[in-house]
Amino acid sequence: MNNATFYNRKRTSRFRPSGLHLPPRKGRVGGGLVSTRMSWVFFCELWQNKLSLEPLKGLQLIGRVQVMYQVVPGGAGGTITDVIPKQKHSKDTRPLVWAGVIGLVLLIAAVTAWCYYIASLRKAELLKTQLLDLNKDGYIIRNQGGSIVFRMDFRSGTLDLDSCSKEGELLSCGRTTDRNLNFFIETVRPKDTVQCYRVRWEELVPDIPVEHAMTYTFAHWYGGAVSAIQHWPISISGQQPPKPFVTGDIYSNRNEFGGILESYWLSSNATAIKINNSVPFHLGWNDTEKTMSFQARYNDSPFKSNPGEAPCAELSYRVCVGLDVTSIHKYMVRRYFNKPNKVPAKVMFRHPIWSTWALHKTDIDQEKVLTYAANIRKYKFNCSHLQLDDRYTSRYGEFEFDQTKFPNASSMFQRLKSDGFLVSLWIHPFVNYDSENFHSCVERGLFVREPTGRLPALVRWWNGIGGILDFTNPEARDWFSSQLRSLRSRYGVSSFKFDAGETNYLPWKFSTRTPIRDPSFFTRRYTEMAIPYNDRAELRSGYQSQNISCFFRPIDRDSVWGYELGLKSLIPTVLTISILGYQFILPDMIGGNAYLNRTDGNSVLPDRELYIRWLELSAFMPSMQFSIPPWAYDNEVVEIARKYTALHESIVAPRVLELAGEVLDTGDPIIRPLWWIATGDETAYKIDSQFLIGDDLMVAPVLEPGKQERDIYLPAGHWRSYKGERFDIKEPLHLTDYPVDLDEIAYFVWV
């Protein structure tokens, strides 16, 4: 069809070029087709899709009237067009012409603005995936009710949204405003009640850190790591630039992250975040901005890239949203955490451990050990095993008893065995330079080495200077294991207390036989040495170590009341360790370690009242541990200790052992926060001085000096107190100034 044929059609026919949508016909004026409005979509499609205007060459718009004219063939390679003769405008019509020009410009501007607006709406729709909205500076996540539950800001660059695309549930971007990168967010729905988002930001240029900042004001947060000043939920103060998120000894350096640590956090609004284990992860915070900074970097860091690969940082993690805090945590534990494969010896749950440490420190010898054991029997206490702590060898790094302090170790062990005592020994990963084993370990290459790998690295620890065994080296593992087996075979040692293992005892830069990217993987390798002894073994450090299946102990406590390694820190610390997947918990020694200048009271012993309240709380933990003995005080304290060791054995241990069996399948905590059974209760989210054993035993100890009463928060339900009182409540109940005598601890059983 040629142009002449086309335009000779009836004037009433409508012309619709392919892909264009003209506004509907509303009427005619003067024989011309008139529309009361022009379609914005028509103009936007012309603008955005650049549709051909060739078929419209013969179409003129005069005001709102469309006028047709005819094009006929001309001669000599041209055309002749019959048109209305050009008329000369008079002065009176010129203002109208200018007004028309201005109107046309304004119309074009309006159309352009509208088209950009339509484009922005389409881009905004592109950058939505399920309940997540992405923008150039970060993203937000909403729950099913539409409320914002999570916000993450990008601190390492601004996304170029024009580089973003969406394919199915995968939203990806290829650039920031100044460089290329790999970025994606993938939506995953593993369950009807759980929505997860896989997030990955990968730099393509070496030594550029990746940093995302999570706003923590939407909820209360839990998890991460144990700390010297432990609160529940997490309490953030001050500003901390991102620092390596690795295991550390918080007793010697109270600003470090603790020895039990996992890159996992959980919030009261049913949101959880798990950083991938492959990330060179650094954590910071800012209490002014109310943010936690998640950073990946290799420069100025102990983390290492894979051998042969450029140090290009990648921050990858998952954010999952569920219906409530308990159910989302259950999902995360089942999906991302190792689980124990066995339950430790049942006697460890029933009877207390007795350690020589807090009582004698390093001033221990054969006579003191035998006297200690005799007094345990004299005062009629049970004992799961006796723990011989530092320092029974003459030098650190040796595995023979000091002949001066222990003139007949074999005889001592035989006597203890005949009296019904099993014995465990304190050990550590260090070999001091003055030890007889140091030279041979150097020659055999058993130590962690300096970065070049040519020389062993000397490290300083709390008992001197020496080498630290490289547990990535099979030869070092075999040598260490052979020393432990020798102690067991020669003396009948039942197990070991594995001390240290934190990464702060490694050099800042180091090398190992098997390269490790994450320094905390050294902690994991050390904890594996406890597996042959896990029935009764004790560890104080852990990273991805939940399946070691032994008891984990928080770092030493001071004999003080407060939150800094004191009595008040105990419940928040145990709850934090539980949330991180470590359920067989030994809450350190009753009364603390009685260190000089870190002990409340006027004597070398912990304050008497503090000791009693600590004893009562420990009775409701998975295991109990004495060192300062009750008979160091008076007969009343001895009687209170007998009362609570018996209560632990009869009431607590059976329930804990039942829950311990379930841990193997579920990973659920044995010691639980109150929100575990009160998921929508704002008050329950903040309580740090009460806890649950399972779902049906609630404990509320007195943690303040001079108090014989306390406020207690009872979740809704049917409860019976230890005094026999019955509480059938449909709403949570506050018991104000509930009386609790010095020899009592308040606890309530679900009826």
Salt bridges, closest charged atoms under 4 A:
GLU45 OE1 - HIS21 NE2 3.93
GLU54 OE1 - LYS57 NZ 2.63
ASP133 OD2 - LYS128 NZ 3.30
ASP133 OD2 - ARG142 NE 3.79
ASP137 OD2 - LYS136 NZ 2.90
ASP153 OD1 - ARG151 NE 3.17
ASP178 OD1 - ARG179 NH1 3.02
GLU186 OE1 - ARG198 NH1 2.30
GLU202 OE1 - ARG200 NH2 2.72
GLU203 OE2 - ARG179 NH2 2.72
ASP249 OD2 - ARG540 NH2 3.24
GLU289 OE1 - ARG155 NH2 3.18
GLU314 OE1 - ARG200 NH2 3.42
ASP363 OD2 - LYS368 NZ 2.81
ASP389 OD2 - LYS497 NZ 2.71
GLU400 OE2 - ARG490 NH1 2.70
GLU443 OE2 - HIS439 NE2 2.98
GLU475 OE2 - ARG513 NH1 3.91
ASP499 OD1 - ARG540 NH1 3.03
ASP499 OD1 - ARG553 NH2 3.52
GLU502 OE2 - ARG540 NE 2.69
GLU528 OE1 - ARG477 NH2 3.18
GLU528 OE2 - ARG524 NE 2.91
GLU528 OE2 - ARG525 NH1 2.69
ASP535 OD1 - LYS342 NZ 2.86
GLU538 OE2 - ARG553 NE 2.59
ASP556 OD1 - ARG553 NH1 2.87
ASP558 OD2 - ARG254 NH2 3.04
GLU564 OE2 - ARG254 NH1 3.09
ASP588 OD1 - ARG553 NH1 3.31
GLU616 OE1 - ARG613 NH1 3.07
ASP634 OD2 - ARG608 NE 2.84
GLU636 OE1 - ARG608 NH2 2.70
GLU639 OE2 - ARG642 NH1 2.47
GLU649 OE2 - HIS351 NE2 3.26
GLU658 OE1 - ARG655 NH1 3.28
ASP668 OD1 - ARG334 NH1 3.03
GLU682 OE2 - HIS220 NE2 2.60
ASP695 OD1 - ARG672 NH1 2.67
ASP696 OD1 - ARG655 NE 3.03
GLU704 OE2 - LYS568 NZ 2.66
ASP728 OD1 - HIS718 ND1 2.74
ASP728 OD1 - ARG726 NE 3.09
